[in-house]
Amino acid sequence: MKNKVAIYCRISTKTQNLYNQKLILAEYAHKNNYDFDIFEEIESTRNTRPVKQSLLNHIRSGAIYDSIIVYSFDR
């Protein structure tokens, strides 16, 4: 049975490149034979991250993920 993971990608401004994060994380998931859903956050601030909230709501309502994969925890 494949592991199911959530991929969370986020950029702060439209000048940043979300595609690079998605590409690297999706390749990682494929390489490790994971099933995955991608959650993309664009132009978010500390106070407004609706996609992150959506992911958390999915988990709270019973969506089962073995892991959440992010590109970086640098902030």
PyMOL Python script that loads the backbone (N, CA, C, O; Angstrom):
from pymol import cmd

cmd.read_pdbstr("""\
ATOM      1  N   MET A   1       0.832  -1.184   0.000  1.00  0.00           N
ATOM      2  CA  MET A   1       0.000   0.000   0.000  1.00  0.00           C
ATOM      3  C   MET A   1       0.879   1.252   0.000  1.00  0.00           C
ATOM      4  O   MET A   1       1.852   1.336   0.750  1.00  0.00           O
ATOM      5  N   LYS A   2       0.529   2.217  -0.844  1.00  0.00           N
ATOM      6  CA  LYS A   2       1.287   3.461  -0.936  1.00  0.00           C
ATOM      7  C   LYS A   2       0.962   4.388   0.224  1.00  0.00           C
ATOM      8  O   LYS A   2      -0.168   4.433   0.710  1.00  0.00           O
ATOM      9  N   ASN A   3       1.973   5.122   0.653  1.00  0.00           N
ATOM     10  CA  ASN A   3       1.733   6.182   1.623  1.00  0.00           C
ATOM     11  C   ASN A   3       1.053   7.344   0.924  1.00  0.00           C
ATOM     12  O   ASN A   3       1.317   7.610  -0.249  1.00  0.00           O
ATOM     13  N   LYS A   4       0.181   8.031   1.637  1.00  0.00           N
ATOM     14  CA  LYS A   4      -0.520   9.205   1.125  1.00  0.00           C
ATOM     15  C   LYS A   4       0.063  10.422   1.819  1.00  0.00           C
ATOM     16  O   LYS A   4       0.090  10.489   3.048  1.00  0.00           O
ATOM     17  N   VAL A   5       0.529  11.387   1.033  1.00  0.00           N
ATOM     18  CA  VAL A   5       1.122  12.591   1.606  1.00  0.00           C
ATOM     19  C   VAL A   5       0.451  13.830   1.043  1.00  0.00           C
ATOM     20  O   VAL A   5      -0.098  13.815  -0.059  1.00  0.00           O
ATOM     21  N   ALA A   6       0.504  14.898   1.817  1.00  0.00           N
ATOM     22  CA  ALA A   6       0.056  16.214   1.364  1.00  0.00           C
ATOM     23  C   ALA A   6       1.305  17.030   1.087  1.00  0.00           C
ATOM     24  O   ALA A   6       2.218  17.078   1.911  1.00  0.00           O
ATOM     25  N   ILE A   7       1.345  17.666  -0.064  1.00  0.00           N
ATOM     26  CA  ILE A   7       2.440  18.565  -0.414  1.00  0.00           C
ATOM     27  C   ILE A   7       1.904  19.987  -0.271  1.00  0.00           C
ATOM     28  O   ILE A   7       0.915  20.357  -0.904  1.00  0.00           O
ATOM     29  N   TYR A   8       2.571  20.779   0.571  1.00  0.00           N
ATOM     30  CA  TYR A   8       2.162  22.169   0.793  1.00  0.00           C
ATOM     31  C   TYR A   8       3.249  23.083   0.246  1.00  0.00           C
ATOM     32  O   TYR A   8       4.388  23.069   0.713  1.00  0.00           O
ATOM     33  N   CYS A   9       2.878  23.877  -0.752  1.00  0.00           N
ATOM     34  CA  CYS A   9       3.796  24.836  -1.383  1.00  0.00           C
ATOM     35  C   CYS A   9       3.279  26.236  -1.103  1.00  0.00           C
ATOM     36  O   CYS A   9       2.075  26.487  -1.164  1.00  0.00           O
ATOM     37  N   ARG A  10       4.204  27.156  -0.792  1.00  0.00           N
ATOM     38  CA  ARG A  10       3.781  28.521  -0.494  1.00  0.00           C
ATOM     39  C   ARG A  10       4.821  29.512  -0.974  1.00  0.00           C
ATOM     40  O   ARG A  10       6.024  29.307  -0.813  1.00  0.00           O
ATOM     41  N   ILE A  11       4.334  30.589  -1.566  1.00  0.00           N
ATOM     42  CA  ILE A  11       5.180  31.736  -1.882  1.00  0.00           C
ATOM     43  C   ILE A  11       4.506  32.978  -1.320  1.00  0.00           C
ATOM     44  O   ILE A  11       3.288  33.014  -1.143  1.00  0.00           O
ATOM     45  N   SER A  12       5.315  33.995  -1.040  1.00  0.00           N
ATOM     46  CA  SER A  12       4.783  35.220  -0.452  1.00  0.00           C
ATOM     47  C   SER A  12       4.344  36.233  -1.496  1.00  0.00           C
ATOM     48  O   SER A  12       3.417  37.010  -1.266  1.00  0.00           O
ATOM     49  N   THR A  13       5.014  36.223  -2.653  1.00  0.00           N
ATOM     50  CA  THR A  13       4.693  37.188  -3.705  1.00  0.00           C
ATOM     51  C   THR A  13       4.659  36.487  -5.059  1.00  0.00           C
ATOM     52  O   THR A  13       5.209  35.399  -5.226  1.00  0.00           O
ATOM     53  N   LYS A  14       4.007  37.128  -6.014  1.00  0.00           N
ATOM     54  CA  LYS A  14       3.942  36.554  -7.361  1.00  0.00           C
ATOM     55  C   LYS A  14       5.284  36.565  -8.071  1.00  0.00           C
ATOM     56  O   LYS A  14       5.448  35.888  -9.086  1.00  0.00           O
ATOM     57  N   THR A  15       6.243  37.317  -7.560  1.00  0.00           N
ATOM     58  CA  THR A  15       7.554  37.341  -8.200  1.00  0.00           C
ATOM     59  C   THR A  15       8.378  36.097  -7.859  1.00  0.00           C
ATOM     60  O   THR A  15       9.379  35.823  -8.520  1.00  0.00           O
ATOM     61  N   GLN A  16       7.972  35.352  -6.848  1.00  0.00           N
ATOM     62  CA  GLN A  16       8.648  34.106  -6.508  1.00  0.00           C
ATOM     63  C   GLN A  16       8.098  32.982  -7.380  1.00  0.00           C
ATOM     64  O   GLN A  16       7.043  33.125  -7.997  1.00  0.00           O
ATOM     65  N   ASN A  17       8.813  31.872  -7.425  1.00  0.00           N
ATOM     66  CA  ASN A  17       8.456  30.789  -8.321  1.00  0.00           C
ATOM     67  C   ASN A  17       7.929  29.571  -7.559  1.00  0.00           C
ATOM     68  O   ASN A  17       8.699  28.806  -6.979  1.00  0.00           O
ATOM     69  N   LEU A  18       6.618  29.406  -7.572  1.00  0.00           N
ATOM     70  CA  LEU A  18       5.985  28.264  -6.923  1.00  0.00           C
ATOM     71  C   LEU A  18       6.275  26.967  -7.669  1.00  0.00           C
ATOM     72  O   LEU A  18       6.353  25.902  -7.058  1.00  0.00           O
ATOM     73  N   TYR A  19       6.434  27.055  -8.978  1.00  0.00           N
ATOM     74  CA  TYR A  19       6.643  25.863  -9.802  1.00  0.00           C
ATOM     75  C   TYR A  19       7.868  25.075  -9.352  1.00  0.00           C
ATOM     76  O   TYR A  19       7.831  23.845  -9.338  1.00  0.00           O
ATOM     77  N   ASN A  20       8.953  25.754  -8.984  1.00  0.00           N
ATOM     78  CA  ASN A  20      10.159  25.042  -8.550  1.00  0.00           C
ATOM     79  C   ASN A  20       9.894  24.179  -7.329  1.00  0.00           C
ATOM     80  O   ASN A  20      10.354  23.039  -7.270  1.00  0.00           O
ATOM     81  N   GLN A  21       9.162  24.698  -6.356  1.00  0.00           N
ATOM     82  CA  GLN A  21       8.819  23.914  -5.172  1.00  0.00           C
ATOM     83  C   GLN A  21       7.981  22.702  -5.553  1.00  0.00           C
ATOM     84  O   GLN A  21       8.259  21.580  -5.130  1.00  0.00           O
ATOM     85  N   LYS A  22       6.948  22.946  -6.361  1.00  0.00           N
ATOM     86  CA  LYS A  22       6.062  21.856  -6.764  1.00  0.00           C
ATOM     87  C   LYS A  22       6.830  20.765  -7.492  1.00  0.00           C
ATOM     88  O   LYS A  22       6.624  19.579  -7.236  1.00  0.00           O
ATOM     89  N   LEU A  23       7.705  21.158  -8.390  1.00  0.00           N
ATOM     90  CA  LEU A  23       8.474  20.199  -9.174  1.00  0.00           C
ATOM     91  C   LEU A  23       9.349  19.326  -8.280  1.00  0.00           C
ATOM     92  O   LEU A  23       9.344  18.101  -8.403  1.00  0.00           O
ATOM     93  N   ILE A  24      10.092  19.951  -7.390  1.00  0.00           N
ATOM     94  CA  ILE A  24      10.993  19.217  -6.503  1.00  0.00           C
ATOM     95  C   ILE A  24      10.208  18.286  -5.584  1.00  0.00           C
ATOM     96  O   ILE A  24      10.584  17.127  -5.409  1.00  0.00           O
ATOM     97  N   LEU A  25       9.121  18.783  -4.998  1.00  0.00           N
ATOM     98  CA  LEU A  25       8.354  17.972  -4.054  1.00  0.00           C
ATOM     99  C   LEU A  25       7.593  16.849  -4.752  1.00  0.00           C
ATOM    100  O   LEU A  25       7.503  15.745  -4.215  1.00  0.00           O
ATOM    101  N   ALA A  26       7.050  17.108  -5.927  1.00  0.00           N
ATOM    102  CA  ALA A  26       6.352  16.055  -6.676  1.00  0.00           C
ATOM    103  C   ALA A  26       7.336  14.984  -7.127  1.00  0.00           C
ATOM    104  O   ALA A  26       7.015  13.796  -7.077  1.00  0.00           O
ATOM    105  N   GLU A  27       8.528  15.380  -7.567  1.00  0.00           N
ATOM    106  CA  GLU A  27       9.550  14.394  -7.940  1.00  0.00           C
ATOM    107  C   GLU A  27       9.935  13.531  -6.740  1.00  0.00           C
ATOM    108  O   GLU A  27      10.102  12.318  -6.868  1.00  0.00           O
ATOM    109  N   TYR A  28      10.073  14.158  -5.584  1.00  0.00           N
ATOM    110  CA  TYR A  28      10.374  13.421  -4.353  1.00  0.00           C
ATOM    111  C   TYR A  28       9.280  12.399  -4.054  1.00  0.00           C
ATOM    112  O   TYR A  28       9.566  11.250  -3.719  1.00  0.00           O
ATOM    113  N   ALA A  29       8.027  12.832  -4.179  1.00  0.00           N
ATOM    114  CA  ALA A  29       6.899  11.926  -3.910  1.00  0.00           C
ATOM    115  C   ALA A  29       6.867  10.772  -4.911  1.00  0.00           C
ATOM    116  O   ALA A  29       6.647   9.623  -4.528  1.00  0.00           O
ATOM    117  N   HIS A  30       7.085  11.072  -6.178  1.00  0.00           N
ATOM    118  CA  HIS A  30       7.116  10.005  -7.192  1.00  0.00           C
ATOM    119  C   HIS A  30       8.256   9.026  -6.923  1.00  0.00           C
ATOM    120  O   HIS A  30       8.072   7.811  -7.002  1.00  0.00           O
ATOM    121  N   LYS A  31       9.426   9.561  -6.606  1.00  0.00           N
ATOM    122  CA  LYS A  31      10.603   8.731  -6.347  1.00  0.00           C
ATOM    123  C   LYS A  31      10.364   7.772  -5.189  1.00  0.00           C
ATOM    124  O   LYS A  31      10.862   6.646  -5.189  1.00  0.00           O
ATOM    125  N   ASN A  32       9.599   8.227  -4.202  1.00  0.00           N
ATOM    126  CA  ASN A  32       9.320   7.410  -3.019  1.00  0.00           C
ATOM    127  C   ASN A  32       8.002   6.645  -3.124  1.00  0.00           C
ATOM    128  O   ASN A  32       7.550   6.031  -2.157  1.00  0.00           O
ATOM    129  N   ASN A  33       7.394   6.691  -4.309  1.00  0.00           N
ATOM    130  CA  ASN A  33       6.165   5.939  -4.586  1.00  0.00           C
ATOM    131  C   ASN A  33       5.007   6.349  -3.674  1.00  0.00           C
ATOM    132  O   ASN A  33       4.243   5.501  -3.212  1.00  0.00           O
ATOM    133  N   TYR A  34       4.881   7.663  -3.416  1.00  0.00           N
ATOM    134  CA  TYR A  34       3.795   8.190  -2.600  1.00  0.00           C
ATOM    135  C   TYR A  34       2.628   8.615  -3.496  1.00  0.00           C
ATOM    136  O   TYR A  34       2.835   9.109  -4.604  1.00  0.00           O
ATOM    137  N   ASP A  35       1.419   8.420  -3.009  1.00  0.00           N
ATOM    138  CA  ASP A  35       0.253   9.114  -3.560  1.00  0.00           C
ATOM    139  C   ASP A  35       0.254  10.484  -2.888  1.00  0.00           C
ATOM    140  O   ASP A  35       0.617  10.599  -1.718  1.00  0.00           O
ATOM    141  N   PHE A  36      -0.151  11.526  -3.622  1.00  0.00           N
ATOM    142  CA  PHE A  36      -0.085  12.845  -3.001  1.00  0.00           C
ATOM    143  C   PHE A  36      -1.142  13.789  -3.545  1.00  0.00           C
ATOM    144  O   PHE A  36      -1.632  13.644  -4.665  1.00  0.00           O
ATOM    145  N   ASP A  37      -1.473  14.758  -2.709  1.00  0.00           N
ATOM    146  CA  ASP A  37      -2.297  15.907  -3.070  1.00  0.00           C
ATOM    147  C   ASP A  37      -1.427  17.136  -2.885  1.00  0.00           C
ATOM    148  O   ASP A  37      -0.634  17.207  -1.946  1.00  0.00           O
ATOM    149  N   ILE A  38      -1.577  18.111  -3.787  1.00  0.00           N
ATOM    150  CA  ILE A  38      -0.793  19.343  -3.696  1.00  0.00           C
ATOM    151  C   ILE A  38      -1.695  20.494  -3.257  1.00  0.00           C
ATOM    152  O   ILE A  38      -2.778  20.698  -3.806  1.00  0.00           O
ATOM    153  N   PHE A  39      -1.232  21.233  -2.265  1.00  0.00           N
ATOM    154  CA  PHE A  39      -1.910  22.422  -1.773  1.00  0.00           C
ATOM    155  C   PHE A  39      -0.985  23.604  -2.044  1.00  0.00           C
ATOM    156  O   PHE A  39       0.128  23.651  -1.520  1.00  0.00           O
ATOM    157  N   GLU A  40      -1.437  24.562  -2.861  1.00  0.00           N
ATOM    158  CA  GLU A  40      -0.616  25.690  -3.301  1.00  0.00           C
ATOM    159  C   GLU A  40      -1.114  26.999  -2.707  1.00  0.00           C
ATOM    160  O   GLU A  40      -2.286  27.351  -2.842  1.00  0.00           O
ATOM    161  N   GLU A  41      -0.214  27.712  -2.053  1.00  0.00           N
ATOM    162  CA  GLU A  41      -0.540  29.008  -1.448  1.00  0.00           C
ATOM    163  C   GLU A  41       0.247  30.089  -2.180  1.00  0.00           C
ATOM    164  O   GLU A  41       1.474  30.016  -2.256  1.00  0.00           O
ATOM    165  N   ILE A  42      -0.442  31.084  -2.715  1.00  0.00           N
ATOM    166  CA  ILE A  42       0.213  32.160  -3.458  1.00  0.00           C
ATOM    167  C   ILE A  42      -0.110  33.498  -2.794  1.00  0.00           C
ATOM    168  O   ILE A  42      -1.257  33.773  -2.445  1.00  0.00           O
ATOM    169  N   GLU A  43       0.912  34.310  -2.632  1.00  0.00           N
ATOM    170  CA  GLU A  43       0.774  35.640  -2.033  1.00  0.00           C
ATOM    171  C   GLU A  43       0.096  35.593  -0.675  1.00  0.00           C
ATOM    172  O   GLU A  43      -0.884  36.298  -0.432  1.00  0.00           O
ATOM    173  N   SER A  44       0.611  34.781   0.181  1.00  0.00           N
ATOM    174  CA  SER A  44       0.033  34.703   1.520  1.00  0.00           C
ATOM    175  C   SER A  44       0.836  35.568   2.482  1.00  0.00           C
ATOM    176  O   SER A  44       2.011  35.861   2.260  1.00  0.00           O
ATOM    177  N   THR A  45       0.175  35.958   3.540  1.00  0.00           N
ATOM    178  CA  THR A  45       0.835  36.672   4.623  1.00  0.00           C
ATOM    179  C   THR A  45       0.699  35.827   5.872  1.00  0.00           C
ATOM    180  O   THR A  45       0.053  34.779   5.858  1.00  0.00           O
ATOM    181  N   ARG A  46       1.298  36.277   6.929  1.00  0.00           N
ATOM    182  CA  ARG A  46       1.220  35.516   8.175  1.00  0.00           C
ATOM    183  C   ARG A  46      -0.239  35.345   8.628  1.00  0.00           C
ATOM    184  O   ARG A  46      -0.593  34.317   9.206  1.00  0.00           O
ATOM    185  N   ASN A  47      -1.073  36.344   8.367  1.00  0.00           N
ATOM    186  CA  ASN A  47      -2.455  36.310   8.832  1.00  0.00           C
ATOM    187  C   ASN A  47      -3.435  35.692   7.840  1.00  0.00           C
ATOM    188  O   ASN A  47      -4.551  35.341   8.224  1.00  0.00           O
ATOM    189  N   THR A  48      -3.046  35.552   6.576  1.00  0.00           N
ATOM    190  CA  THR A  48      -3.974  35.021   5.578  1.00  0.00           C
ATOM    191  C   THR A  48      -3.336  33.863   4.819  1.00  0.00           C
ATOM    192  O   THR A  48      -2.596  34.075   3.858  1.00  0.00           O
ATOM    193  N   ARG A  49      -3.616  32.684   5.238  1.00  0.00           N
ATOM    194  CA  ARG A  49      -3.133  31.489   4.566  1.00  0.00           C
ATOM    195  C   ARG A  49      -4.301  30.520   4.402  1.00  0.00           C
ATOM    196  O   ARG A  49      -4.370  29.502   5.091  1.00  0.00           O
ATOM    197  N   PRO A  50      -5.219  30.839   3.488  1.00  0.00           N
ATOM    198  CA  PRO A  50      -6.420  30.014   3.347  1.00  0.00           C
ATOM    199  C   PRO A  50      -6.140  28.593   2.867  1.00  0.00           C
ATOM    200  O   PRO A  50      -6.877  27.673   3.224  1.00  0.00           O
ATOM    201  N   VAL A  51      -5.112  28.394   2.080  1.00  0.00           N
ATOM    202  CA  VAL A  51      -4.828  27.033   1.603  1.00  0.00           C
ATOM    203  C   VAL A  51      -4.286  26.176   2.744  1.00  0.00           C
ATOM    204  O   VAL A  51      -4.640  25.004   2.871  1.00  0.00           O
ATOM    205  N   LYS A  52      -3.432  26.763   3.567  1.00  0.00           N
ATOM    206  CA  LYS A  52      -2.949  26.031   4.748  1.00  0.00           C
ATOM    207  C   LYS A  52      -4.128  25.681   5.655  1.00  0.00           C
ATOM    208  O   LYS A  52      -4.204  24.575   6.190  1.00  0.00           O
ATOM    209  N   GLN A  53      -5.032  26.622   5.820  1.00  0.00           N
ATOM    210  CA  GLN A  53      -6.217  26.358   6.637  1.00  0.00           C
ATOM    211  C   GLN A  53      -7.064  25.254   6.026  1.00  0.00           C
ATOM    212  O   GLN A  53      -7.601  24.412   6.747  1.00  0.00           O
ATOM    213  N   SER A  54      -7.189  25.249   4.705  1.00  0.00           N
ATOM    214  CA  SER A  54      -7.930  24.204   4.004  1.00  0.00           C
ATOM    215  C   SER A  54      -7.298  22.831   4.244  1.00  0.00           C
ATOM    216  O   SER A  54      -8.003  21.854   4.496  1.00  0.00           O
ATOM    217  N   LEU A  55      -5.977  22.764   4.165  1.00  0.00           N
ATOM    218  CA  LEU A  55      -5.266  21.513   4.432  1.00  0.00           C
ATOM    219  C   LEU A  55      -5.537  21.042   5.861  1.00  0.00           C
ATOM    220  O   LEU A  55      -5.837  19.870   6.087  1.00  0.00           O
ATOM    221  N   LEU A  56      -5.432  21.945   6.806  1.00  0.00           N
ATOM    222  CA  LEU A  56      -5.708  21.588   8.199  1.00  0.00           C
ATOM    223  C   LEU A  56      -7.153  21.129   8.380  1.00  0.00           C
ATOM    224  O   LEU A  56      -7.415  20.188   9.129  1.00  0.00           O
ATOM    225  N   ASN A  57      -8.092  21.788   7.699  1.00  0.00           N
ATOM    226  CA  ASN A  57      -9.495  21.374   7.775  1.00  0.00           C
ATOM    227  C   ASN A  57      -9.698  19.980   7.176  1.00  0.00           C
ATOM    228  O   ASN A  57     -10.478  19.191   7.707  1.00  0.00           O
ATOM    229  N   HIS A  58      -9.003  19.669   6.074  1.00  0.00           N
ATOM    230  CA  HIS A  58      -9.071  18.325   5.484  1.00  0.00           C
ATOM    231  C   HIS A  58      -8.632  17.272   6.508  1.00  0.00           C
ATOM    232  O   HIS A  58      -9.272  16.232   6.664  1.00  0.00           O
ATOM    233  N   ILE A  59      -7.538  17.564   7.194  1.00  0.00           N
ATOM    234  CA  ILE A  59      -7.018  16.621   8.180  1.00  0.00           C
ATOM    235  C   ILE A  59      -7.987  16.486   9.343  1.00  0.00           C
ATOM    236  O   ILE A  59      -8.254  15.375   9.801  1.00  0.00           O
ATOM    237  N   ARG A  60      -8.508  17.588   9.818  1.00  0.00           N
ATOM    238  CA  ARG A  60      -9.449  17.553  10.948  1.00  0.00           C
ATOM    239  C   ARG A  60     -10.745  16.827  10.597  1.00  0.00           C
ATOM    240  O   ARG A  60     -11.385  16.236  11.467  1.00  0.00           O
ATOM    241  N   SER A  61     -11.135  16.874   9.307  1.00  0.00           N
ATOM    242  CA  SER A  61     -12.386  16.217   8.913  1.00  0.00           C
ATOM    243  C   SER A  61     -12.182  14.749   8.544  1.00  0.00           C
ATOM    244  O   SER A  61     -13.121  14.080   8.113  1.00  0.00           O
ATOM    245  N   GLY A  62     -10.961  14.250   8.712  1.00  0.00           N
ATOM    246  CA  GLY A  62     -10.737  12.825   8.509  1.00  0.00           C
ATOM    247  C   GLY A  62      -9.878  12.443   7.324  1.00  0.00           C
ATOM    248  O   GLY A  62      -9.611  11.258   7.124  1.00  0.00           O
ATOM    249  N   ALA A  63      -9.434  13.406   6.531  1.00  0.00           N
ATOM    250  CA  ALA A  63      -8.523  13.070   5.435  1.00  0.00           C
ATOM    251  C   ALA A  63      -7.259  12.479   6.041  1.00  0.00           C
ATOM    252  O   ALA A  63      -6.709  13.019   7.001  1.00  0.00           O
ATOM    253  N   ILE A  64      -6.814  11.393   5.488  1.00  0.00           N
ATOM    254  CA  ILE A  64      -5.678  10.689   6.071  1.00  0.00           C
ATOM    255  C   ILE A  64      -4.430  10.910   5.218  1.00  0.00           C
ATOM    256  O   ILE A  64      -4.372  10.525   4.051  1.00  0.00           O
ATOM    257  N   TYR A  65      -3.451  11.534   5.832  1.00  0.00           N
ATOM    258  CA  TYR A  65      -2.143  11.702   5.227  1.00  0.00           C
ATOM    259  C   TYR A  65      -1.115  11.111   6.180  1.00  0.00           C
ATOM    260  O   TYR A  65      -1.196  11.294   7.395  1.00  0.00           O
ATOM    261  N   ASP A  66      -0.154  10.404   5.617  1.00  0.00           N
ATOM    262  CA  ASP A  66       0.925   9.878   6.440  1.00  0.00           C
ATOM    263  C   ASP A  66       1.926  10.972   6.793  1.00  0.00           C
ATOM    264  O   ASP A  66       2.596  10.904   7.824  1.00  0.00           O
ATOM    265  N   SER A  67       2.021  11.976   5.932  1.00  0.00           N
ATOM    266  CA  SER A  67       2.960  13.077   6.139  1.00  0.00           C
ATOM    267  C   SER A  67       2.479  14.316   5.393  1.00  0.00           C
ATOM    268  O   SER A  67       1.678  14.238   4.462  1.00  0.00           O
ATOM    269  N   ILE A  68       2.988  15.449   5.828  1.00  0.00           N
ATOM    270  CA  ILE A  68       2.860  16.695   5.071  1.00  0.00           C
ATOM    271  C   ILE A  68       4.282  17.079   4.692  1.00  0.00           C
ATOM    272  O   ILE A  68       5.164  17.175   5.545  1.00  0.00           O
ATOM    273  N   ILE A  69       4.490  17.296   3.398  1.00  0.00           N
ATOM    274  CA  ILE A  69       5.822  17.617   2.900  1.00  0.00           C
ATOM    275  C   ILE A  69       5.851  19.078   2.486  1.00  0.00           C
ATOM    276  O   ILE A  69       4.984  19.540   1.744  1.00  0.00           O
ATOM    277  N   VAL A  70       6.853  19.804   2.969  1.00  0.00           N
ATOM    278  CA  VAL A  70       7.044  21.208   2.615  1.00  0.00           C
ATOM    279  C   VAL A  70       8.452  21.385   2.073  1.00  0.00           C
ATOM    280  O   VAL A  70       9.333  20.563   2.323  1.00  0.00           O
ATOM    281  N   TYR A  71       8.655  22.458   1.333  1.00  0.00           N
ATOM    282  CA  TYR A  71       9.955  22.719   0.728  1.00  0.00           C
ATOM    283  C   TYR A  71      10.961  23.253   1.740  1.00  0.00           C
ATOM    284  O   TYR A  71      12.125  22.853   1.737  1.00  0.00           O
ATOM    285  N   SER A  72      10.508  24.158   2.606  1.00  0.00           N
ATOM    286  CA  SER A  72      11.443  24.791   3.530  1.00  0.00           C
ATOM    287  C   SER A  72      10.713  25.366   4.736  1.00  0.00           C
ATOM    288  O   SER A  72       9.579  25.833   4.630  1.00  0.00           O
ATOM    289  N   PHE A  73      11.378  25.326   5.877  1.00  0.00           N
ATOM    290  CA  PHE A  73      10.893  25.977   7.106  1.00  0.00           C
ATOM    291  C   PHE A  73      11.797  27.156   7.450  1.00  0.00           C
ATOM    292  O   PHE A  73      12.210  27.305   8.600  1.00  0.00           O
ATOM    293  N   ASP A  74      12.103  27.986   6.471  1.00  0.00           N
ATOM    294  CA  ASP A  74      13.125  29.012   6.657  1.00  0.00           C
ATOM    295  C   ASP A  74      12.609  30.334   7.215  1.00  0.00           C
ATOM    296  O   ASP A  74      13.376  31.292   7.309  1.00  0.00           O
ATOM    297  N   ARG A  75      11.356  30.414   7.580  1.00  0.00           N
ATOM    298  CA  ARG A  75      10.865  31.688   8.093  1.00  0.00           C
ATOM    299  C   ARG A  75      10.383  31.545   9.503  1.00  0.00           C
ATOM    300  O   ARG A  75       9.930  32.520  10.103  1.00  0.00           O
TER     301      ARG A  75
END
""", "prot")
cmd.dss("prot")
cmd.show_as("cartoon", "prot")
cmd.util.cbc("prot")
cmd.orient("prot")
